[in-house]
Amino acid sequence: MTEDLLVHYAEFDGAPVAWAATGDGPPLVVTGWWCSHLRLNWADAAFRDYIERLSLHRTVIRYDRPGTGLSGGAGAPPATLEEEYRALAGLVDALELDHFALLAGSSGCSTAAVYAARHPDRVDKLVLCGGYARGADISPPAVRDTLIAAVQTHWGLGSRLLADVFIPDASARERAEFAEFQRRCATPEQAAASLRALYTFDCTSELADITVPTLVLHRRDDRAIRFELGRELAAAIPGAEFVAVDGANHFPWRGDRAQMANEVVAFLNGTPSDRKNSSRAPQAELTGREREVVALIARGMTDSEIARELVLSPHTVHRHVANVRIKLGVSSRAAAAAWATAHGVL
């Protein structure tokens, strides 16, 4: 089933990076997942179907991150977001891609977001699926430490725990197969290092610099990355479109993969989406605290000033501001301030 997948290698920073291209049309670069393997992924019927749907419209370029999958060997995976960014930048430079779209999922969203912010002249469009802005927001420290320890000391148990989180709607057999896939992709040390790194990713300082058209997709009941984190990611990117999709599976090729692929293709092609089980995020009423925050925004206060005024942490204020923008359907603080003025929230 994998004989028709031609794998190439590029090298930068002294490390080989395996990549493969399928389809025809303008390039669509898919950033590396925390645990991937070009050939093993391609042997997964669900994954292959998802990529082939995209390949009908684009030349889909996938790669295994350094230290993982076919790029692995004895090497260590990137330990920081900056190293992940350099791997992506090195690959597109090696392939001499002047203009391309970026598609990312999960931890890869941070990598893609940083690249898009720094290279608006090369990225045509950006699609982020199941992503987040700050890895520290994924789960409490104790939960993170427990999962990393399970992966590093008992990869069998750790891979099963991750399968339960990533694909909760899958059958027992499918979860067992995915657990085995993870163990074939990386050693316990490599997997633990990748997991530890993604919890440190923080692209919040660069999101406001993204100027390319952006689509953020997130499943409502995603157990790996909470729905709220996807909404906050979209709110922090100027003009980003946020689409909520039904389902609990973290990976876009699981569950209703046809719908996920349709959303991506429609956005990239600039055509209407045949939206069945997805919608824009619901416009909920502002909470009392959110109304206080938007009133202070209208008075021209920064997040730090609002934090001091309301005796909150700057991070908590940032989350309130993100939620306000999502609920109001606005892409800037100025628009939120204009809404507050128009509605007498002062």
C-alpha positions in Angstrom: 0.0 0.0 0.0 3.0 2.3 0.5 5.0 1.4 -2.6 3.8 4.5 -4.5 5.0 6.9 -1.8 8.3 8.5 -2.9 10.2 9.7 0.1 12.9 12.4 -0.3 15.5 13.8 2.1 16.6 17.3 2.8 19.4 18.3 5.2 19.9 21.4 7.3 21.5 22.0 10.7 23.3 18.7 10.1 20.1 16.7 10.4 18.2 14.8 7.7 14.5 15.6 7.2 12.3 13.2 5.3 9.5 14.6 3.1 7.0 13.4 0.6 4.7 15.1 -1.9 1.4 13.9 -3.3 -1.1 15.5 -5.7 -1.0 18.4 -8.1 -1.4 22.1 -7.9 -0.2 24.9 -5.7 2.0 23.7 -2.8 0.3 23.0 0.6 2.9 22.3 3.3 1.6 20.3 6.2 3.7 20.9 9.4 5.0 18.0 11.3 2.9 16.3 14.1 4.5 15.5 17.4 4.5 11.8 16.4 4.5 11.0 12.7 6.0 8.6 10.2 5.6 9.3 6.5 5.2 5.7 5.4 3.2 4.4 8.4 0.8 7.4 8.2 0.4 6.7 4.5 -0.5 3.0 5.3 -3.4 4.3 7.5 -6.5 4.2 5.2 -8.2 7.1 7.1 -5.1 9.3 7.0 -4.4 8.5 3.3 -8.0 9.3 2.4 -7.8 12.7 4.1 -4.6 13.6 2.4 -5.8 12.4 -1.0 -8.9 14.6 -0.7 -6.5 17.6 -0.3 -4.3 16.3 -3.0 -7.0 16.7 -5.6 -6.5 20.4 -5.3 -3.0 21.0 -4.0 0.5 19.4 -4.0 0.5 18.3 -0.4 4.0 18.3 1.1 4.4 16.4 4.4 7.5 15.9 6.5 8.7 14.1 9.6 10.2 16.5 12.2 13.9 16.0 12.9 14.3 13.1 15.4 11.0 11.5 14.5 9.6 9.0 12.0 11.9 8.6 8.9 13.8 11.7 10.1 14.5 10.0 13.4 17.4 7.6 13.7 19.2 8.2 17.0 18.6 12.0 16.9 16.5 14.0 19.3 13.4 15.9 18.3 13.3 19.7 18.4 13.3 20.9 22.1 11.9 24.4 21.5 9.4 26.1 19.3 12.3 28.0 17.7 13.9 24.8 16.7 10.6 23.6 15.2 10.3 26.8 13.3 13.9 26.4 11.9 13.0 22.9 10.7 10.0 24.1 8.8 11.9 27.1 7.4 14.8 24.9 6.4 12.6 22.5 4.5 10.7 25.2 2.5 14.0 26.9 1.7 15.5 23.6 0.6 12.5 23.0 -1.7 12.8 26.6 -3.0 9.1 27.3 -2.3 8.4 31.0 -2.9 4.7 30.9 -2.2 2.7 28.2 -0.5 -0.2 27.5 1.9 0.3 26.1 5.4 -1.8 23.5 7.1 -1.1 22.6 10.7 -2.6 20.5 13.4 -2.2 20.3 17.2 1.3 21.4 18.3 2.2 22.1 14.6 -0.1 25.1 14.8 2.4 27.0 16.8 5.1 26.3 14.3 3.0 27.3 11.4 1.7 30.4 13.1 5.3 31.6 13.9 6.3 31.0 10.3 3.3 32.8 8.9 3.9 35.8 11.2 7.5 36.1 10.1 7.0 35.4 6.4 3.8 36.9 5.2 5.3 37.4 1.8 5.6 33.6 1.3 2.5 32.2 3.0 -0.6 32.5 0.9 -3.1 31.1 3.5 -2.9 29.5 6.9 -5.1 26.7 8.3 -4.8 25.6 11.9 -6.7 22.5 13.2 -7.0 21.6 16.8 -4.4 24.1 17.9 -3.5 26.3 20.8 -1.3 29.3 21.6 0.3 28.3 24.9 1.2 24.7 25.7 1.0 25.4 29.4 -2.7 25.9 29.0 -3.3 22.3 27.7 -3.5 20.8 31.2 -2.3 21.4 34.8 1.4 20.7 35.5 0.7 17.6 37.6 -1.2 16.0 34.7 1.5 16.9 32.2 4.2 15.5 34.4 2.3 12.3 34.9 1.7 11.7 31.2 5.4 12.5 30.3 6.5 10.1 33.0 4.2 7.3 31.7 5.5 7.8 28.2 9.2 7.8 29.2 9.1 4.9 31.7 6.3 2.7 30.2 5.8 3.6 26.6 3.3 0.8 26.2 1.0 2.4 28.8 1.8 5.9 27.7 0.9 5.2 24.1 -2.4 3.7 25.1 -3.2 6.7 27.3 -2.5 9.0 24.4 -4.6 6.9 22.1 -7.5 7.3 24.5 -7.1 11.1 24.5 -6.4 11.6 20.8 -9.1 9.2 19.3 -11.8 8.6 22.0 -14.4 7.7 19.4 -12.3 4.9 17.9 -12.9 1.2 18.5 -10.7 -0.7 21.0 -8.9 -2.3 18.0 -8.2 1.1 16.4 -6.9 2.6 19.6 -4.6 -0.4 20.0 -3.3 0.0 16.5 -2.7 3.7 17.0 -0.8 3.0 20.3 1.4 0.6 18.3 1.9 3.2 15.6 3.2 5.7 18.1 5.6 3.2 19.5 6.9 2.5 16.0 7.3 6.2 15.3 9.5 7.0 18.2 11.5 5.6 21.1 10.2 6.3 24.6 12.9 9.0 25.0 12.0 10.7 21.7 8.3 10.6 22.5 8.8 12.0 26.0 11.0 14.8 24.7 8.5 15.7 22.0 5.7 15.8 24.5 7.7 17.8 27.0 8.6 20.3 24.3 5.1 20.9 23.0 3.9 21.9 26.5 6.5 24.7 26.4 5.4 26.1 23.1 4.1 29.7 23.3 3.4 31.7 20.1 1.1 34.3 21.7 3.6 37.1 21.1 3.6 36.5 17.4 -0.1 35.9 16.6 -1.0 39.6 16.3 1.7 39.8 13.5 -0.1 37.3 11.3 -1.6 39.1 8.3 -2.3 36.2 5.9 -5.9 34.9 5.6 -6.3 32.3 8.4 -8.8 29.6 9.1 -9.0 27.9 12.6 -10.8 24.6 12.9 -11.6 23.0 16.2 -13.8 20.0 17.2 -16.2 20.9 19.9 -15.4 18.0 22.2 -11.7 17.6 21.4 -10.2 15.8 24.5 -6.6 16.5 23.7 -6.8 20.3 23.1 -9.9 22.0 24.7 -12.3 23.8 22.4 -11.7 27.1 24.3 -8.0 27.0 23.4 -8.9 26.9 19.7 -11.3 29.9 20.1 -8.6 31.8 21.9 -6.1 31.0 19.2 -8.5 32.4 16.5 -9.3 35.5 18.6 -5.6 36.4 18.8 -5.1 36.3 15.0 -6.3 39.4 13.3 -9.2 38.6 10.9 -9.0 34.8 11.5 -12.1 32.8 10.7 -13.1 30.3 13.4 -15.1 27.2 12.6 -16.4 24.8 15.2 -16.8 21.2 14.0 -18.7 18.5 15.7 -16.8 15.5 17.1 -14.3 14.5 19.8 -11.4 13.1 17.8 -8.3 15.3 17.8 -6.9 14.2 14.5 -8.7 15.7 11.4 -8.5 12.4 9.5 -10.5 10.6 12.2 -14.2 11.0 12.5 -15.8 13.1 9.8 -12.6 13.6 7.8 -14.5 14.4 4.6 -16.0 17.5 6.4 -12.6 18.5 7.7 -11.0 18.2 4.3 -13.9 20.1 2.7 -13.4 23.0 5.1 -9.7 23.2 4.3 -10.2 23.0 0.5 -13.1 25.5 0.5 -11.0 28.0 2.4 -7.9 27.5 0.2 -9.9 27.8 -3.0 -12.0 30.7 -1.8 -15.2 28.8 -2.4 -18.3 28.3 -0.2 -18.0 25.4 2.3 -20.6 22.6 2.1 -21.0 22.9 5.8 -23.0 20.2 7.4 -21.7 19.5 10.9 -19.8 22.7 11.6 -20.5 26.3 12.2 -19.1 29.5 13.3 -18.5 29.6 17.1 -21.7 30.5 18.9 -22.1 34.2 19.9 -22.7 33.8 23.6 -23.6 36.7 26.0 -20.7 38.4 27.7 -20.2 37.5 31.3 -20.1 40.2 34.0 -16.3 40.1 34.1 -16.0 40.2 30.3 -18.2 43.3 30.3 -15.9 44.9 32.8 -12.9 44.0 30.6 -14.4 45.4 27.4 -15.4 48.6 29.2 -11.8 49.1 30.2 -10.7 48.3 26.7 -13.0 51.1 25.5 -11.2 53.4 27.9 -7.9 52.6 26.2 -6.4 50.4 28.8 -3.8 47.8 28.0 -4.0 44.2 29.3 -1.5 45.0 32.0 -3.4 48.1 33.1 -6.7 46.1 33.1 -5.0 43.5 35.2 -4.0 46.0 37.8 -7.4 47.6 37.8 -9.3 44.3 38.3 -6.6 42.7 40.4 -6.1 39.8 37.9 -3.1 38.3 36.3 -2.2 39.6 32.8 -2.7 36.1 31.4 -6.2 35.9 32.8 -7.0 39.3 31.3 -5.6 38.1 27.9 -8.0 35.1 28.0 -11.0 37.4 28.8 -10.0 39.7 25.9 -9.8 36.7 23.6 -13.2 35.4 24.7 -14.7 38.9 24.2 -13.4 39.1 20.6 -14.8 35.7 19.8 -18.2 36.3 21.3 -18.5 39.7 19.6 -17.2 38.4 16.4 -14.5 41.1 16.1 -10.9 40.9 15.2 -9.4 43.8 17.1 -9.4 45.6 20.4 -10.5 48.8 18.5 -13.6 46.9 17.2 -14.4 45.6 20.7 -14.1 49.2 22.1 -16.4 50.4 19.3 -19.0 47.8 20.3 -18.7 48.8 24.0 -19.3 52.4 23.1 -22.2 51.6 20.8 -23.9 49.5 23.5 -23.2 51.7 26.4 -20.9 49.3 28.2 -18.7 52.0 29.8 
